[in-house]
Each structure stands twice: as C-alpha cells, then as structure tokens.
C-alpha cells in the first residue's frame, strides 16, 4: 500500500547567509564567554539562541518577542541543519528571550563583551581604526514613567514628545559605520556629559591612541575636548557660540572680507574628473589649557573658519525670500477694498506690522515709516437726518529693504568655526571638511537602528533592563549589517565592477555601493521543501539566481551555504 508522503515547506530566505556571517564574526562564542547562564539553562546555548534571534530580527524586521517562537517552529529543520544543533521552538519562548535581554543589560559584562568583540572584528576584517564618529538619538516607547526609571520625557528626536523615551549614545567606526560602543541612558539626560564615557570605552576596546573623534557641536564642551587631547587622541567638531570668545567669529570674517586673508578651496568629485567646489576656508591656532589636579595642562587647537558653498547659497536665498515675503505682506496692509481690514490709528497698524516682521524674522532688514491721514467729506441729508461733515482716518506704513544690513547678514551665512587638535600634517583643512561631512555615518547607523530592518522604535518592552538589553542586541545586529555591506563594497571596489539586479523594476541598474538591506532582500522567497517518504527524505530548494551567486561570491561565501540544504537523505528530518 502506498503511503501518502509528508511534505513540509520552510522559508529559508537570507537565514543561511546571516547565520554564516555571525559565525564568521564569532558572535556565539563571544556571547557564551561573556554572558554565562544559570545552571538550570538547558538546550541551545545563550550565544546560539541570541544569534538565531538576531537572524529573525534581520530577516523579518521585527524585534517583538512574541513572534520569534512561531518563526522558529516554521523553520526547525533549516535552523537545526545550519547550526548543527537540535533547534526546538520552545527554546525561543518569551521567557527564554526575556532572560537574553536581562543578561545583555548587565553593564560590566556588556563592556567586557564589546571590548573583546571590537578588536576581534578589526583583526578579522582588517579594518582601519583611525576615525570614529559619535552622536546620540532618542527612542520612544509605549510605557509609563517612573521617578528613577530609564524611560523619561525629554527632547524627542522622534518628534513624539508625548511618549517617554530613552537616550542612545553611539560611536561608529569610519568608513563602514560599524558600532564600537553603545550606551543607553535616561531619556531626560543632556547629550554633553554622555560623550566622555562613550569615548573612553572606545579607547579601551581599541587599545590605541591617536584616534580622531568626530562629533557635532554638543561634543565641543571644553571638558570633552580636554579629555581627548590629554588622552593622546584628536577631536573634530563645530564650535557653538558659547565656546567662542566674544566677537571671535566677526573678527575671523573681517579678515576675509577686508581682503587680508586668502581662502583655500575644498573640492569633491561626485564623478571622476568632475570636481565640485563645496567649501572655502582658512585656519588659525589657539592655545588651550585646563587645570588637572592643580597642574596646568595645555595643547594647541586649530580653529578652522569654513564656508559651506551650498549651505550659504540656500541660506541666502531663503533669507532674501523671507524679506521679500514680509515686505509684500506689510505693503498689503495699506490696500483698501472689500474684505480688507482698515487701520484707523498707527498703534493698531504697528501691531499688525510687528506680527508679520517677527513671523518672518526680518526685524533688522526692513525700514518702516508710519503715517496717518484724516480726510473730510460731506454726507448728504436723508429724510429727517440733516447733512453733516464726516471725518475718516487711515494709518499707512511705508516699507523699504535695508540693503546694507541685508548684505552684511547674507555674507555671514554658511560660515562656521570648527576645532581640532590634530596636526595639519595629519589632517589638512580639506581633509577636515570631508571628515566632518562623513558625520552622516553615525546618523545613518542610528537611523538603521530605529528604522527597518531593526525597527527599534517604537519599543514594546516595558522594563528598563529589557529596553537596555534590546538596544544592545540590535547594536550587534547593526554590526552584522555594516560588515556585510563593507565586505561587499570592498570586493566590488577591488574588482572595479558594479553589482546589478538589486532594484525591482530595473534589473539592469548597477551600483558599486550596494546596501546590505538590498542584498539580503534578494534572498526573500527562497524556500526549502521536504518530502518524507518511507525510506528516504527528499529535499528541494528554490534555485539560486545569478544575482544570488554573485552576492555570495563578493561576500566571501560559497554557494554550498544553500546547496547543502538540497540533498537526498536516508534519515528523516
């Protein structure tokens, strides 16, 4: 009698690639080493549970704990085969994953894990450790606020002031944007004091001095700059007005516009052989000192006076547009007609004019003169009402643009002072401008953390230790993405070729800088079918396309990563 075969279908997608990448990074071993579990923990080790959960997050774009167990249940054979361990769905229950987050929230063990992981990845991937970008963001959550808790109301970078939030400080390695340190603090804390602890952990994990830390104006606090300079490292950041001497920017610009200071031009080539002017500037030195244990310690700071060409042009155009709009609206107050308000006295008209001028922020650029006119005319008699003389008053305003003040303000736009203590022989003005323009690396990293595929916000965890553990888990996932992307781009650059087939609807479009998300997306809908017969099990997988094979090749993986799943076995799955 013929028995009906049992057919099982599993979505494989990008899981083999993700697990192989995490194996290359040594994540499971390092996690097991630095996060020992309780003696009652059974089944898969902590590191293996974490890496499989990471593959679920990266593949599905969902960090919620409740969906992991059914996801594993639908892929038990594939996960067991790829890991070489028996994977059971109940090992990924909410309770088990809660333990993972709780262990990852341990500050000391996390610091030790990052200190071991960073040099390991630098060595395995032959990464340059010369420049680090530092920045912060906030992440909101649907939870309540407690007095001493992590979730607090504060300045929301998610534009959700109605939700409590945590603050995340992150340092990433240039040029790939790989996280080196991730700190999670209360959502109401200011950014300024968060830089030194994050920088200190990067220094300890990389074990070298001479790093260049690049940050925004919140990193420009004098104590933060002194900490980096005295530690033998370098900094590059814009200086806010509070960190400048009175009139320092005006004096710096006067040297330029008086003709006494030549400017150096900075070019960038979007296309080879097509340089575009992006900035102009010059520099001067400023001695700096700080008192450390009653001892004066000093260093020399270079102040870079830089004008961004595109920013200046757009800001000047916006300023002139505001002035023109305000002038037009003020002049319209003089017009009479149906539906228009009539101003009979100067005080009422002045209030209306001030509202327009303040709304457009052009108080310093408009010259205003008010006048009031009174006219008289006879009103003829009507029935029992005798004729009488009627007087009418109308206030008017004359408005002109103060072109001199407008020109002086316009030429200041686009200028900014930057500070660095790295010698000009190591970091020229041109290199400093381009280095700061790479600040998008940390912004992109934080954007990936909060957007797809990691999807941190909004968080659905309630406890502080769960939130800390989740953010740290996703920072590991972020390392996986950045390294996949870095390896692929580096190989394409070495071969001087581009990769095509990543863009839906335009298969011929090619790029030399593919993102990890697009490369992983191409592996969606790859399925494994298992047909269980009485004497054997037949496995069939969706054939890999030339694009899949090419991606595996540039990432340094063999097609056997997928092909090995498709065999005929005498053993049941």
C-alpha positions, 0 to 999 in steps of 0.5 A: 500500500502506498503511503501518502508522503509528508511534505513540509515547506520552510522559508529559508530566505537570507537565514543561511547567509546571516547565520554564516556571517555571525559565525564568521564574526564569532558572535556565539562564542563571544556571547557564551564567554561573556554572558554565562547562564544559570545552571538550570539553562538547558538546550541551545546555548545563550550565544546560539539562541541570541544569534538565531534571534538576531537572524529573525530580527534581520530577516523579518524586521521585527524585534517583538518577542512574541513572534520569534517562537512561531518563526522558529517552529516554521523553520526547525529543520533549516535552523537545526541543519545550519547550526548543527544543533537540535533547534526546538521552538520552545527554546525561543519562548518569551521567557527564554528571550526575556532572560537574553535581554536581562543578561545583555543589560548587565553593564560590566559584562556588556563592556567586557563583551564589546571590548573583546568583540571590537578588536576581534572584528578589526583583526578579522576584517582588517579594518582601519581604526583611525576615525570614529564618529559619535552622536546620540538619538532618542527612542520612544516607547509605549510605557509609563514613567517612573521617578528613577526609571530609564524611560523619561520625557525629554527632547524627542528626536522622534518628534513624539514628545508625548511618549517617554523615551530613552537616550542612545549614545553611539560611536561608529567606526569610519568608513563602514559605520560599524558600532564600537560602543553603545550606551543607553541612558535616561531619556531626560539626560543632556547629550554633553556629559554622555560623550566622555564615557562613550569615548573612553570605552572606545579607547579601551576596546581599541587599545590605541591612541591617536584616534580622531573623534568626530562629533557635532557641536554638543561634543565641543564642551571644553571638558570633552575636548580636554579629555581627548587631547590629554588622552593622546587622541584628536577631536573634530567638531563645530564650535557653538557660540558659547565656546567662542570668545566674544566677537571671535567669529566677526573678527575671523570674517573681517579678515576675509572680507577686508581682503587680508586673508586668502581662502583655500578651496575644498573640492569633491568629485561626485564623478571622476574628473568632475570636481565640485567646489563645496567649501572655502576656508582658512585656519588659525591656532589657539592655545588651550589649557585646563587645570588637572589636579592643580597642574596646568595642562595645555595643547594647541587647537586649530580653529578652522573658519569654513564656508559651506558653498551650498549651505550659504547659497540656500541660506541666502536665498531663503533669507532674501525670500523671507524679506521679500515675503514680509515686505509684500505682506506689510505693503498689503496692509495699506490696500483698501477694498472689500474684505480688507481690514482698515487701520484707523490709528498707527498703534493698531497698524504697528501691531499688525506690522510687528506680527508679520516682521517677527513671523518672518524674522526680518526685524533688522532688514526692513525700514518702516515709516508710519503715517496717518491721514484724516480726510473730510467729506460731506454726507448728504441729508436723508429724510429727517437726518440733516447733512453733516461733515464726516471725518475718516482716518487711515494709518499707512506704513511705508516699507523699504529693504535695508540693503546694507544690513541685508548684505552684511547678514547674507555674507555671514551665512554658511560660515562656521568655526570648527576645532581640532587638535590634530596636526595639519600634517595629519589632517589638512583643512580639506581633509577636515571638511570631508571628515566632518561631512562623513558625520552622516555615518553615525546618523545613518547607523542610528537611523538603521537602528530605529528604522527597518530592518531593526525597527527599534522604535517604537519599543514594546518592552516595558522594563528598563533592563529589557529596553537596555538589553534590546538596544544592545542586541540590535547594536550587534545586529547593526554590526552584522549589517555594516560588515556585510555591506563593507565586505561587499563594497570592498570586493566590488571596489577591488574588482572595479565592477558594479553589482546589478539586479538589486532594484525591482523594476530595473534589473539592469541598474548597477551600483558599486555601493550596494546596501546590505538591506538590498542584498539580503532582500534578494534572498526573500522567497527562497524556500526549502521543501521536504518530502518524507517518504518511507525510506528516504527524505527528499529535499528541494530548494528554490534555485539560486539566481545569478544575482544570488551567486554573485552576492555570495561570491563578493561576500566571501561565501560559497554557494554550498551555504544553500546547496547543502540544504538540497540533498537526498537523505536516508534519515528523516528530518 
